[in-house]
Structures are given as structure tokens and as C-alpha cells.
Amino acid sequence: MKKFGFFKPVESEGFDPEVQYAVIRSSICTGEKVAGFKDKKSGRFTEVTLIRSQKDIESFKQKYKVDTLKTEY
């Protein structure tokens, strides 16, 4: 698997909306965007996929059955 910048993809253990929420992390310096899940209690972010286009966002939403994605900087 090819690595891009600081992004290291991991296999998702599964998305549990009771414990996590879906989010896009965006770098204010480089503009790099990564979609993943953030734990509601600990704030731990799990990277799932690198976002290069709107198609990647739609694919992530469809795969994990997410309606909206919050963006954090």
C-alpha cells in the first residue's frame, strides 16, 4: 500500500455511532484531508481514508452509512 505524506491507513475496527462520530481532519498548513472516526469520550481519532476528491467523501459516507461529516482543523 502506498503512503501519502503523514497518512498511515489502518483497517477500521468498525464504526459504532454510539461511541464514535465520523469526521474529516483537514490540515490548515497543507490542506491534506483524512476521513475517519473520533471517539466521543477520549477524542482519539482513527484514520480510515485519504480524501482527494468529493468522490472519496461520497464513497466513505456510503461505505459507513454516514449522512454528514464534520470537518475539524
N, CA, C and O atoms as a Tripos MOL2 file, in Angstrom:
@<TRIPOS>MOLECULE
protein
  292   291    73     0     0
PROTEIN
NO_CHARGES

@<TRIPOS>ATOM
      1 N           0.8450   -1.1750    0.0000 N.3       1 MET1
      2 CA          0.0000    0.0000    0.0000 C.3       1 MET1
      3 C           0.8880    1.2350    0.0000 C.2       1 MET1
      4 O           1.8740    1.3050    0.7340 O.2       1 MET1
      5 N           0.5330    2.1970   -0.8220 N.am      2 LYS2
      6 CA          1.3090    3.4220   -0.9680 C.3       2 LYS2
      7 C           0.9890    4.3940    0.1640 C.2       2 LYS2
      8 O          -0.1770    4.5590    0.5240 O.2       2 LYS2
      9 N           2.0160    5.0440    0.7320 N.am      3 LYS3
     10 CA          1.8110    6.0270    1.7860 C.3       3 LYS3
     11 C           1.8670    7.4270    1.1920 C.2       3 LYS3
     12 O           2.6790    7.7010    0.3080 O.2       3 LYS3
     13 N           1.0000    8.3150    1.6830 N.am      4 PHE4
     14 CA          0.9540    9.6940    1.2340 C.3       4 PHE4
     15 C           1.2190   10.5990    2.4300 C.2       4 PHE4
     16 O           0.4220   10.6270    3.3670 O.2       4 PHE4
     17 N           2.3090   11.3290    2.4130 N.am      5 GLY5
     18 CA          2.6050   12.2610    3.4940 C.3       5 GLY5
     19 C           2.6560   11.5580    4.8410 C.2       5 GLY5
     20 O           3.3100   10.5250    4.9920 O.2       5 GLY5
     21 N           1.9590   12.1300    5.8170 N.am      6 PHE6
     22 CA          1.9300   11.5600    7.1630 C.3       6 PHE6
     23 C           0.8020   10.5640    7.3440 C.2       6 PHE6
     24 O           0.6730    9.9640    8.4110 O.2       6 PHE6
     25 N          -0.0050   10.3790    6.3350 N.am      7 PHE7
     26 CA         -1.1670    9.4970    6.4160 C.3       7 PHE7
     27 C          -0.7420    8.0380    6.4260 C.2       7 PHE7
     28 O          -0.0260    7.5810    5.5340 O.2       7 PHE7
     29 N          -1.1870    7.3170    7.4360 N.am      8 LYS8
     30 CA         -0.9540    5.8880    7.5100 C.3       8 LYS8
     31 C          -2.3140    5.2080    7.6300 C.2       8 LYS8
     32 O          -2.9020    5.2130    8.7120 O.2       8 LYS8
     33 N          -2.8320    4.6180    6.5400 N.am      9 PRO9
     34 CA         -4.1450    3.9930    6.6090 C.3       9 PRO9
     35 C          -4.1500    2.8090    7.5620 C.2       9 PRO9
     36 O          -3.1620    2.0810    7.6680 O.2       9 PRO9
     37 N          -5.2510    2.6240    8.2450 N.am     10 VAL10
     38 CA         -5.4170    1.4860    9.1410 C.3      10 VAL10
     39 C          -6.7250    0.8040    8.8070 C.2      10 VAL10
     40 O          -7.6440    1.4190    8.2670 O.2      10 VAL10
     41 N          -6.7970   -0.4550    9.1320 N.am     11 GLU11
     42 CA         -8.0500   -1.1700    8.9590 C.3      11 GLU11
     43 C          -9.0000   -0.7380   10.0660 C.2      11 GLU11
     44 O          -8.6690   -0.8110   11.2500 O.2      11 GLU11
     45 N         -10.1760   -0.2910    9.6700 N.am     12 SER12
     46 CA        -11.1610    0.1520   10.6470 C.3      12 SER12
     47 C         -11.7120   -1.0420   11.4040 C.2      12 SER12
     48 O         -12.0150   -2.0760   10.8100 O.2      12 SER12
     49 N         -11.8400   -0.9000   12.7040 N.am     13 GLU13
     50 CA        -12.4000   -1.9630   13.5310 C.3      13 GLU13
     51 C         -13.9130   -1.9600   13.4540 C.2      13 GLU13
     52 O         -14.5690   -2.8120   14.0520 O.2      13 GLU13
     53 N         -14.4650   -1.0200   12.7320 N.am     14 GLY14
     54 CA        -15.9090   -0.8820   12.6360 C.3      14 GLY14
     55 C         -16.3320    0.4340   13.2410 C.2      14 GLY14
     56 O         -15.7070    0.9510   14.1660 O.2      14 GLY14
     57 N         -17.3970    0.9570   12.7010 N.am     15 PHE15
     58 CA        -17.9090    2.2440   13.1420 C.3      15 PHE15
     59 C         -19.0920    2.0200   14.0670 C.2      15 PHE15
     60 O         -20.0760    1.3930   13.6750 O.2      15 PHE15
     61 N         -19.0060    2.5280   15.2930 N.am     16 ASP16
     62 CA        -20.0890    2.4260   16.2710 C.3      16 ASP16
     63 C         -20.5760    3.8350   16.5970 C.2      16 ASP16
     64 O         -19.9170    4.5470   17.3560 O.2      16 ASP16
     65 N         -21.7250    4.2600   16.0360 N.am     17 PRO17
     66 CA        -22.2000    5.6230   16.2580 C.3      17 PRO17
     67 C         -22.5220    5.9550   17.7180 C.2      17 PRO17
     68 O         -22.6530    7.1280   18.0680 O.2      17 PRO17
     69 N         -22.6490    4.9560   18.5560 N.am     18 GLU18
     70 CA        -22.8800    5.1920   19.9820 C.3      18 GLU18
     71 C         -21.6060    5.6950   20.6600 C.2      18 GLU18
     72 O         -21.6690    6.4410   21.6380 O.2      18 GLU18
     73 N         -20.4510    5.2820   20.1350 N.am     19 VAL19
     74 CA        -19.1650    5.5660   20.7580 C.3      19 VAL19
     75 C         -18.3290    6.5550   19.9400 C.2      19 VAL19
     76 O         -17.4950    7.2720   20.4930 O.2      19 VAL19
     77 N         -18.5540    6.5910   18.6240 N.am     20 GLN20
     78 CA        -17.7310    7.4000   17.7330 C.3      20 GLN20
     79 C         -18.6000    8.2760   16.8380 C.2      20 GLN20
     80 O         -19.8040    8.0580   16.7040 O.2      20 GLN20
     81 N         -17.9540    9.2820   16.2220 N.am     21 TYR21
     82 CA        -18.6200   10.0310   15.1610 C.3      21 TYR21
     83 C         -17.6480   10.1800   14.0030 C.2      21 TYR21
     84 O         -16.4320   10.2220   14.1880 O.2      21 TYR21
     85 N         -18.2110   10.2610   12.8040 N.am     22 ALA22
     86 CA        -17.3960   10.3870   11.5990 C.3      22 ALA22
     87 C         -16.9540   11.8330   11.4430 C.2      22 ALA22
     88 O         -17.7140   12.7610   11.7200 O.2      22 ALA22
     89 N         -15.7140   12.0150   10.9970 N.am     23 VAL23
     90 CA        -15.1600   13.3560   10.8770 C.3      23 VAL23
     91 C         -14.0840   13.3780    9.7860 C.2      23 VAL23
     92 O         -13.4420   12.3670    9.5010 O.2      23 VAL23
     93 N         -13.9080   14.5530    9.1880 N.am     24 ILE24
     94 CA        -12.7970   14.7750    8.2740 C.3      24 ILE24
     95 C         -11.8100   15.6830    8.9890 C.2      24 ILE24
     96 O         -12.1740   16.7460    9.4930 O.2      24 ILE24
     97 N         -10.5580   15.2520    9.0260 N.am     25 ARG25
     98 CA         -9.4980   16.1030    9.5820 C.3      25 ARG25
     99 C          -8.8060   16.7800    8.4140 C.2      25 ARG25
    100 O          -8.3650   16.1210    7.4730 O.2      25 ARG25
    101 N          -8.7150   18.0950    8.4830 N.am     26 SER26
    102 CA         -8.0900   18.8680    7.4200 C.3      26 SER26
    103 C          -6.9330   19.6750    7.9850 C.2      26 SER26
    104 O          -7.0850   20.3700    8.9900 O.2      26 SER26
    105 N          -5.7840   19.5850    7.3430 N.am     27 SER27
    106 CA         -4.6090   20.3370    7.7700 C.3      27 SER27
    107 C          -4.7100   21.7730    7.2690 C.2      27 SER27
    108 O          -4.9480   22.0030    6.0830 O.2      27 SER27
    109 N          -4.5330   22.7320    8.1600 N.am     28 ILE28
    110 CA         -4.5800   24.1280    7.7450 C.3      28 ILE28
    111 C          -3.2990   24.5120    7.0070 C.2      28 ILE28
    112 O          -3.2810   25.5120    6.2890 O.2      28 ILE28
    113 N          -2.2460   23.7460    7.1690 N.am     29 CYS29
    114 CA         -0.9750   24.0490    6.5030 C.3      29 CYS29
    115 C          -0.9150   23.4720    5.0880 C.2      29 CYS29
    116 O          -0.6060   24.1840    4.1330 O.2      29 CYS29
    117 N          -1.2120   22.1840    4.9630 N.am     30 THR30
    118 CA         -1.0480   21.5050    3.6850 C.3      30 THR30
    119 C          -2.3520   21.2980    2.9310 C.2      30 THR30
    120 O          -2.3390   21.0880    1.7180 O.2      30 THR30
    121 N          -3.4740   21.3550    3.6340 N.am     31 GLY31
    122 CA         -4.7610   21.1040    3.0020 C.3      31 GLY31
    123 C          -5.0920   19.6290    2.8950 C.2      31 GLY31
    124 O          -6.1510   19.2680    2.3800 O.2      31 GLY31
    125 N          -4.1940   18.7640    3.3790 N.am     32 GLU32
    126 CA         -4.4510   17.3300    3.3360 C.3      32 GLU32
    127 C          -5.6920   17.0020    4.1720 C.2      32 GLU32
    128 O          -5.8660   17.5270    5.2710 O.2      32 GLU32
    129 N          -6.5490   16.1290    3.6370 N.am     33 LYS33
    130 CA         -7.7710   15.7370    4.3380 C.3      33 LYS33
    131 C          -7.8030   14.2320    4.5170 C.2      33 LYS33
    132 O          -7.4660   13.4700    3.6100 O.2      33 LYS33
    133 N          -8.2180   13.8200    5.7170 N.am     34 VAL34
    134 CA         -8.3180   12.4070    6.0550 C.3      34 VAL34
    135 C          -9.6610   12.1880    6.7340 C.2      34 VAL34
    136 O         -10.0200   12.9120    7.6620 O.2      34 VAL34
    137 N         -10.4050   11.1840    6.2670 N.am     35 ALA35
    138 CA        -11.6770   10.8290    6.8930 C.3      35 ALA35
    139 C         -11.4450    9.7000    7.8870 C.2      35 ALA35
    140 O         -10.6130    8.8190    7.6700 O.2      35 ALA35
    141 N         -12.1930    9.7440    8.9730 N.am     36 GLY36
    142 CA        -12.0640    8.7050    9.9760 C.3      36 GLY36
    143 C         -13.1020    8.8600   11.0570 C.2      36 GLY36
    144 O         -14.1400    9.4900   10.8590 O.2      36 GLY36
    145 N         -12.8100    8.2750   12.2100 N.am     37 PHE37
    146 CA        -13.7480    8.2760   13.3230 C.3      37 PHE37
    147 C         -13.0820    8.8110   14.5800 C.2      37 PHE37
    148 O         -11.9150    8.5270   14.8490 O.2      37 PHE37
    149 N         -13.8290    9.5780   15.3340 N.am     38 LYS38
    150 CA        -13.3140   10.1480   16.5730 C.3      38 LYS38
    151 C         -14.1410    9.6040   17.7380 C.2      38 LYS38
    152 O         -15.3720    9.6330   17.7150 O.2      38 LYS38
    153 N         -13.4400    9.1120   18.7470 N.am     39 ASP39
    154 CA        -14.0930    8.5850   19.9420 C.3      39 ASP39
    155 C         -14.7050    9.7390   20.7260 C.2      39 ASP39
    156 O         -14.0390   10.7440   20.9770 O.2      39 ASP39
    157 N         -15.9570    9.6030   21.1090 N.am     40 LYS40
    158 CA        -16.6760   10.6810   21.8100 C.3      40 LYS40
    159 C         -16.1020   10.9670   23.1970 C.2      40 LYS40
    160 O         -16.1240   12.1120   23.6480 O.2      40 LYS40
    161 N         -15.5930    9.9470   23.8710 N.am     41 LYS41
    162 CA        -15.0700   10.1470   25.2260 C.3      41 LYS41
    163 C         -13.6080   10.5720   25.2310 C.2      41 LYS41
    164 O         -13.2520   11.5800   25.8420 O.2      41 LYS41
    165 N         -12.7700    9.8100   24.5570 N.am     42 SER42
    166 CA        -11.3280   10.0660   24.6320 C.3      42 SER42
    167 C         -10.8410   11.0800   23.6030 C.2      42 SER42
    168 O          -9.7930   11.6960   23.8000 O.2      42 SER42
    169 N         -11.5790   11.2670   22.5110 N.am     43 GLY43
    170 CA        -11.1450   12.1700   21.4610 C.3      43 GLY43
    171 C         -10.1350   11.5440   20.5100 C.2      43 GLY43
    172 O          -9.6080   12.2210   19.6270 O.2      43 GLY43
    173 N          -9.8640   10.2570   20.6870 N.am     44 ARG44
    174 CA         -8.9000    9.5510   19.8330 C.3      44 ARG44
    175 C          -9.4410    9.4500   18.4160 C.2      44 ARG44
    176 O         -10.5790    9.0290   18.2090 O.2      44 ARG44
    177 N          -8.6180    9.8420   17.4280 N.am     45 PHE45
    178 CA         -9.0020    9.8220   16.0240 C.3      45 PHE45
    179 C          -8.4000    8.6040   15.3430 C.2      45 PHE45
    180 O          -7.2040    8.3430   15.4760 O.2      45 PHE45
    181 N          -9.2240    7.8550   14.6120 N.am     46 THR46
    182 CA         -8.7690    6.7110   13.8420 C.3      46 THR46
    183 C          -8.8860    7.0460   12.3680 C.2      46 THR46
    184 O          -9.9900    7.2460   11.8620 O.2      46 THR46
    185 N          -7.7510    7.1110   11.6700 N.am     47 GLU47
    186 CA         -7.7320    7.4210   10.2440 C.3      47 GLU47
    187 C          -8.2310    6.2350    9.4450 C.2      47 GLU47
    188 O          -7.8700    5.0900    9.7170 O.2      47 GLU47
    189 N          -9.0730    6.5210    8.4470 N.am     48 VAL48
    190 CA         -9.5880    5.4500    7.6090 C.3      48 VAL48
    191 C          -9.1890    5.6280    6.1510 C.2      48 VAL48
    192 O          -8.7150    4.6820    5.5220 O.2      48 VAL48
    193 N          -9.3730    6.8300    5.6050 N.am     49 THR49
    194 CA         -9.0810    7.0310    4.1920 C.3      49 THR49
    195 C          -8.6160    8.4500    3.8870 C.2      49 THR49
    196 O          -9.0610    9.4120    4.5120 O.2      49 THR49
    197 N          -7.7270    8.5610    2.9310 N.am     50 LEU50
    198 CA         -7.2520    9.8560    2.4590 C.3      50 LEU50
    199 C          -8.2990   10.4260    1.5080 C.2      50 LEU50
    200 O          -8.7980    9.7130    0.6370 O.2      50 LEU50
    201 N          -8.6300   11.6950    1.6670 N.am     51 ILE51
    202 CA         -9.6310   12.3520    0.8280 C.3      51 ILE51
    203 C          -8.9060   13.1960   -0.2210 C.2      51 ILE51
    204 O          -8.1940   14.1450    0.1060 O.2      51 ILE51
    205 N          -9.1030   12.8290   -1.4820 N.am     52 ARG52
    206 CA         -8.5030   13.5820   -2.5810 C.3      52 ARG52
    207 C          -9.5550   14.2820   -3.4350 C.2      52 ARG52
    208 O          -9.2370   15.2030   -4.1880 O.2      52 ARG52
    209 N         -10.8130   13.8420   -3.3150 N.am     53 SER53
    210 CA        -11.8790   14.4350   -4.1190 C.3      53 SER53
    211 C         -13.2240   14.2170   -3.4270 C.2      53 SER53
    212 O         -13.3230   13.4900   -2.4390 O.2      53 SER53
    213 N         -14.2470   14.8600   -3.9670 N.am     54 GLN54
    214 CA        -15.6000   14.6910   -3.4420 C.3      54 GLN54
    215 C         -16.0520   13.2320   -3.5780 C.2      54 GLN54
    216 O         -16.8410   12.7420   -2.7710 O.2      54 GLN54
    217 N         -15.5480   12.5530   -4.5970 N.am     55 LYS55
    218 CA        -15.8810   11.1380   -4.8070 C.3      55 LYS55
    219 C         -15.4260   10.2930   -3.6140 C.2      55 LYS55
    220 O         -16.1310    9.3720   -3.2020 O.2      55 LYS55
    221 N         -14.2550   10.6000   -3.0620 N.am     56 ASP56
    222 CA        -13.7510    9.8820   -1.8880 C.3      56 ASP56
    223 C         -14.6610   10.1000   -0.6790 C.2      56 ASP56
    224 O         -14.9000    9.1790    0.1020 O.2      56 ASP56
    225 N         -15.1610   11.3200   -0.5330 N.am     57 ILE57
    226 CA        -16.0710   11.6380    0.5740 C.3      57 ILE57
    227 C         -17.3680   10.8440    0.4320 C.2      57 ILE57
    228 O         -17.8470   10.2480    1.3970 O.2      57 ILE57
    229 N         -17.9310   10.8420   -0.7750 N.am     58 GLU58
    230 CA        -19.1810   10.1170   -1.0220 C.3      58 GLU58
    231 C         -19.0020    8.6220   -0.8120 C.2      58 GLU58
    232 O         -19.8950    7.9590   -0.2830 O.2      58 GLU58
    233 N         -17.8650    8.0860   -1.2180 N.am     59 SER59
    234 CA        -17.5760    6.6680   -1.0300 C.3      59 SER59
    235 C         -17.4960    6.3230    0.4630 C.2      59 SER59
    236 O         -18.0280    5.3020    0.8990 O.2      59 SER59
    237 N         -16.8270    7.1850    1.2400 N.am     60 PHE60
    238 CA        -16.7120    6.9890    2.6910 C.3      60 PHE60
    239 C         -18.1020    7.0120    3.3340 C.2      60 PHE60
    240 O         -18.4220    6.1480    4.1510 O.2      60 PHE60
    241 N         -18.9260    8.0000    2.9670 N.am     61 LYS61
    242 CA        -20.2760    8.1130    3.5240 C.3      61 LYS61
    243 C         -21.1130    6.8700    3.2170 C.2      61 LYS61
    244 O         -21.8310    6.3630    4.0790 O.2      61 LYS61
    245 N         -21.0110    6.3940    1.9870 N.am     62 GLN62
    246 CA        -21.7900    5.2290    1.5810 C.3      62 GLN62
    247 C         -21.3180    3.9660    2.2940 C.2      62 GLN62
    248 O         -22.1330    3.1730    2.7670 O.2      62 GLN62
    249 N         -20.0100    3.7830    2.3700 N.am     63 LYS63
    250 CA        -19.4510    2.5760    2.9870 C.3      63 LYS63
    251 C         -19.8300    2.4570    4.4660 C.2      63 LYS63
    252 O         -20.1440    1.3690    4.9480 O.2      63 LYS63
    253 N         -19.7970    3.6000    5.1890 N.am     64 TYR64
    254 CA        -20.0590    3.5720    6.6260 C.3      64 TYR64
    255 C         -21.4540    4.0850    6.9930 C.2      64 TYR64
    256 O         -21.7670    4.2740    8.1680 O.2      64 TYR64
    257 N         -22.2960    4.3110    5.9600 N.am     65 LYS65
    258 CA        -23.6810    4.7560    6.1650 C.3      65 LYS65
    259 C         -23.7560    6.0070    7.0360 C.2      65 LYS65
    260 O         -24.4750    6.0530    8.0340 O.2      65 LYS65
    261 N         -22.9850    7.0280    6.6240 N.am     66 VAL66
    262 CA        -22.9100    8.3050    7.3230 C.3      66 VAL66
    263 C         -23.5980    9.3620    6.4630 C.2      66 VAL66
    264 O         -23.3430    9.4460    5.2610 O.2      66 VAL66
    265 N         -24.4700   10.1710    7.0740 N.am     67 ASP67
    266 CA        -25.1650   11.2160    6.3250 C.3      67 ASP67
    267 C         -24.3520   12.4940    6.2270 C.2      67 ASP67
    268 O         -24.2650   13.1040    5.1610 O.2      67 ASP67
    269 N         -23.7560   12.8970    7.3450 N.am     68 THR68
    270 CA        -22.9950   14.1480    7.3610 C.3      68 THR68
    271 C         -21.6160   13.9060    7.9670 C.2      68 THR68
    272 O         -21.4250   13.0220    8.8020 O.2      68 THR68
    273 N         -20.6740   14.7110    7.5240 N.am     69 LEU69
    274 CA        -19.3210   14.6580    8.0500 C.3      69 LEU69
    275 C         -18.9140   16.0410    8.5330 C.2      69 LEU69
    276 O         -18.9880   17.0190    7.7900 O.2      69 LEU69
    277 N         -18.4930   16.1080    9.7600 N.am     70 LYS70
    278 CA        -17.9730   17.3470   10.3390 C.3      70 LYS70
    279 C         -16.5070   17.4640    9.9320 C.2      70 LYS70
    280 O         -15.8030   16.4570    9.8590 O.2      70 LYS70
    281 N         -16.0430   18.6830    9.6670 N.am     71 THR71
    282 CA        -14.6330   18.9140    9.3520 C.3      71 THR71
    283 C         -13.9490   19.5960   10.5120 C.2      71 THR71
    284 O         -14.4290   20.6080   11.0220 O.2      71 THR71
    285 N         -12.8200   19.0360   10.9320 N.am     72 GLU72
    286 CA        -12.0260   19.6220   12.0140 C.3      72 GLU72
    287 C         -10.6710   20.0410   11.4570 C.2      72 GLU72
    288 O         -10.1080   19.3790   10.5850 O.2      72 GLU72
    289 N         -10.1580   21.1560   11.9800 N.am     73 TYR73
    290 CA         -8.8670   21.6790   11.5370 C.3      73 TYR73
    291 C          -7.8310   21.5530   12.6280 C.2      73 TYR73
    292 O          -6.6800   21.9430   12.4350 O.2      73 TYR73
@<TRIPOS>BOND
     1     1     2 1
     2     2     3 1
     3     3     4 2
     4     3     5 am
     5     5     6 1
     6     6     7 1
     7     7     8 2
     8     7     9 am
     9     9    10 1
    10    10    11 1
    11    11    12 2
    12    11    13 am
    13    13    14 1
    14    14    15 1
    15    15    16 2
    16    15    17 am
    17    17    18 1
    18    18    19 1
    19    19    20 2
    20    19    21 am
    21    21    22 1
    22    22    23 1
    23    23    24 2
    24    23    25 am
    25    25    26 1
    26    26    27 1
    27    27    28 2
    28    27    29 am
    29    29    30 1
    30    30    31 1
    31    31    32 2
    32    31    33 am
    33    33    34 1
    34    34    35 1
    35    35    36 2
    36    35    37 am
    37    37    38 1
    38    38    39 1
    39    39    40 2
    40    39    41 am
    41    41    42 1
    42    42    43 1
    43    43    44 2
    44    43    45 am
    45    45    46 1
    46    46    47 1
    47    47    48 2
    48    47    49 am
    49    49    50 1
    50    50    51 1
    51    51    52 2
    52    51    53 am
    53    53    54 1
    54    54    55 1
    55    55    56 2
    56    55    57 am
    57    57    58 1
    58    58    59 1
    59    59    60 2
    60    59    61 am
    61    61    62 1
    62    62    63 1
    63    63    64 2
    64    63    65 am
    65    65    66 1
    66    66    67 1
    67    67    68 2
    68    67    69 am
    69    69    70 1
    70    70    71 1
    71    71    72 2
    72    71    73 am
    73    73    74 1
    74    74    75 1
    75    75    76 2
    76    75    77 am
    77    77    78 1
    78    78    79 1
    79    79    80 2
    80    79    81 am
    81    81    82 1
    82    82    83 1
    83    83    84 2
    84    83    85 am
    85    85    86 1
    86    86    87 1
    87    87    88 2
    88    87    89 am
    89    89    90 1
    90    90    91 1
    91    91    92 2
    92    91    93 am
    93    93    94 1
    94    94    95 1
    95    95    96 2
    96    95    97 am
    97    97    98 1
    98    98    99 1
    99    99   100 2
   100    99   101 am
   101   101   102 1
   102   102   103 1
   103   103   104 2
   104   103   105 am
   105   105   106 1
   106   106   107 1
   107   107   108 2
   108   107   109 am
   109   109   110 1
   110   110   111 1
   111   111   112 2
   112   111   113 am
   113   113   114 1
   114   114   115 1
   115   115   116 2
   116   115   117 am
   117   117   118 1
   118   118   119 1
   119   119   120 2
   120   119   121 am
   121   121   122 1
   122   122   123 1
   123   123   124 2
   124   123   125 am
   125   125   126 1
   126   126   127 1
   127   127   128 2
   128   127   129 am
   129   129   130 1
   130   130   131 1
   131   131   132 2
   132   131   133 am
   133   133   134 1
   134   134   135 1
   135   135   136 2
   136   135   137 am
   137   137   138 1
   138   138   139 1
   139   139   140 2
   140   139   141 am
   141   141   142 1
   142   142   143 1
   143   143   144 2
   144   143   145 am
   145   145   146 1
   146   146   147 1
   147   147   148 2
   148   147   149 am
   149   149   150 1
   150   150   151 1
   151   151   152 2
   152   151   153 am
   153   153   154 1
   154   154   155 1
   155   155   156 2
   156   155   157 am
   157   157   158 1
   158   158   159 1
   159   159   160 2
   160   159   161 am
   161   161   162 1
   162   162   163 1
   163   163   164 2
   164   163   165 am
   165   165   166 1
   166   166   167 1
   167   167   168 2
   168   167   169 am
   169   169   170 1
   170   170   171 1
   171   171   172 2
   172   171   173 am
   173   173   174 1
   174   174   175 1
   175   175   176 2
   176   175   177 am
   177   177   178 1
   178   178   179 1
   179   179   180 2
   180   179   181 am
   181   181   182 1
   182   182   183 1
   183   183   184 2
   184   183   185 am
   185   185   186 1
   186   186   187 1
   187   187   188 2
   188   187   189 am
   189   189   190 1
   190   190   191 1
   191   191   192 2
   192   191   193 am
   193   193   194 1
   194   194   195 1
   195   195   196 2
   196   195   197 am
   197   197   198 1
   198   198   199 1
   199   199   200 2
   200   199   201 am
   201   201   202 1
   202   202   203 1
   203   203   204 2
   204   203   205 am
   205   205   206 1
   206   206   207 1
   207   207   208 2
   208   207   209 am
   209   209   210 1
   210   210   211 1
   211   211   212 2
   212   211   213 am
   213   213   214 1
   214   214   215 1
   215   215   216 2
   216   215   217 am
   217   217   218 1
   218   218   219 1
   219   219   220 2
   220   219   221 am
   221   221   222 1
   222   222   223 1
   223   223   224 2
   224   223   225 am
   225   225   226 1
   226   226   227 1
   227   227   228 2
   228   227   229 am
   229   229   230 1
   230   230   231 1
   231   231   232 2
   232   231   233 am
   233   233   234 1
   234   234   235 1
   235   235   236 2
   236   235   237 am
   237   237   238 1
   238   238   239 1
   239   239   240 2
   240   239   241 am
   241   241   242 1
   242   242   243 1
   243   243   244 2
   244   243   245 am
   245   245   246 1
   246   246   247 1
   247   247   248 2
   248   247   249 am
   249   249   250 1
   250   250   251 1
   251   251   252 2
   252   251   253 am
   253   253   254 1
   254   254   255 1
   255   255   256 2
   256   255   257 am
   257   257   258 1
   258   258   259 1
   259   259   260 2
   260   259   261 am
   261   261   262 1
   262   262   263 1
   263   263   264 2
   264   263   265 am
   265   265   266 1
   266   266   267 1
   267   267   268 2
   268   267   269 am
   269   269   270 1
   270   270   271 1
   271   271   272 2
   272   271   273 am
   273   273   274 1
   274   274   275 1
   275   275   276 2
   276   275   277 am
   277   277   278 1
   278   278   279 1
   279   279   280 2
   280   279   281 am
   281   281   282 1
   282   282   283 1
   283   283   284 2
   284   283   285 am
   285   285   286 1
   286   286   287 1
   287   287   288 2
   288   287   289 am
   289   289   290 1
   290   290   291 1
   291   291   292 2
@<TRIPOS>SUBSTRUCTURE
     1 MET1         2 RESIDUE 1 A MET
     2 LYS2         6 RESIDUE 1 A LYS
     3 LYS3        10 RESIDUE 1 A LYS
     4 PHE4        14 RESIDUE 1 A PHE
     5 GLY5        18 RESIDUE 1 A GLY
     6 PHE6        22 RESIDUE 1 A PHE
     7 PHE7        26 RESIDUE 1 A PHE
     8 LYS8        30 RESIDUE 1 A LYS
     9 PRO9        34 RESIDUE 1 A PRO
    10 VAL10       38 RESIDUE 1 A VAL
    11 GLU11       42 RESIDUE 1 A GLU
    12 SER12       46 RESIDUE 1 A SER
    13 GLU13       50 RESIDUE 1 A GLU
    14 GLY14       54 RESIDUE 1 A GLY
    15 PHE15       58 RESIDUE 1 A PHE
    16 ASP16       62 RESIDUE 1 A ASP
    17 PRO17       66 RESIDUE 1 A PRO
    18 GLU18       70 RESIDUE 1 A GLU
    19 VAL19       74 RESIDUE 1 A VAL
    20 GLN20       78 RESIDUE 1 A GLN
    21 TYR21       82 RESIDUE 1 A TYR
    22 ALA22       86 RESIDUE 1 A ALA
    23 VAL23       90 RESIDUE 1 A VAL
    24 ILE24       94 RESIDUE 1 A ILE
    25 ARG25       98 RESIDUE 1 A ARG
    26 SER26      102 RESIDUE 1 A SER
    27 SER27      106 RESIDUE 1 A SER
    28 ILE28      110 RESIDUE 1 A ILE
    29 CYS29      114 RESIDUE 1 A CYS
    30 THR30      118 RESIDUE 1 A THR
    31 GLY31      122 RESIDUE 1 A GLY
    32 GLU32      126 RESIDUE 1 A GLU
    33 LYS33      130 RESIDUE 1 A LYS
    34 VAL34      134 RESIDUE 1 A VAL
    35 ALA35      138 RESIDUE 1 A ALA
    36 GLY36      142 RESIDUE 1 A GLY
    37 PHE37      146 RESIDUE 1 A PHE
    38 LYS38      150 RESIDUE 1 A LYS
    39 ASP39      154 RESIDUE 1 A ASP
    40 LYS40      158 RESIDUE 1 A LYS
    41 LYS41      162 RESIDUE 1 A LYS
    42 SER42      166 RESIDUE 1 A SER
    43 GLY43      170 RESIDUE 1 A GLY
    44 ARG44      174 RESIDUE 1 A ARG
    45 PHE45      178 RESIDUE 1 A PHE
    46 THR46      182 RESIDUE 1 A THR
    47 GLU47      186 RESIDUE 1 A GLU
    48 VAL48      190 RESIDUE 1 A VAL
    49 THR49      194 RESIDUE 1 A THR
    50 LEU50      198 RESIDUE 1 A LEU
    51 ILE51      202 RESIDUE 1 A ILE
    52 ARG52      206 RESIDUE 1 A ARG
    53 SER53      210 RESIDUE 1 A SER
    54 GLN54      214 RESIDUE 1 A GLN
    55 LYS55      218 RESIDUE 1 A LYS
    56 ASP56      222 RESIDUE 1 A ASP
    57 ILE57      226 RESIDUE 1 A ILE
    58 GLU58      230 RESIDUE 1 A GLU
    59 SER59      234 RESIDUE 1 A SER
    60 PHE60      238 RESIDUE 1 A PHE
    61 LYS61      242 RESIDUE 1 A LYS
    62 GLN62      246 RESIDUE 1 A GLN
    63 LYS63      250 RESIDUE 1 A LYS
    64 TYR64      254 RESIDUE 1 A TYR
    65 LYS65      258 RESIDUE 1 A LYS
    66 VAL66      262 RESIDUE 1 A VAL
    67 ASP67      266 RESIDUE 1 A ASP
    68 THR68      270 RESIDUE 1 A THR
    69 LEU69      274 RESIDUE 1 A LEU
    70 LYS70      278 RESIDUE 1 A LYS
    71 THR71      282 RESIDUE 1 A THR
    72 GLU72      286 RESIDUE 1 A GLU
    73 TYR73      290 RESIDUE 1 A TYR
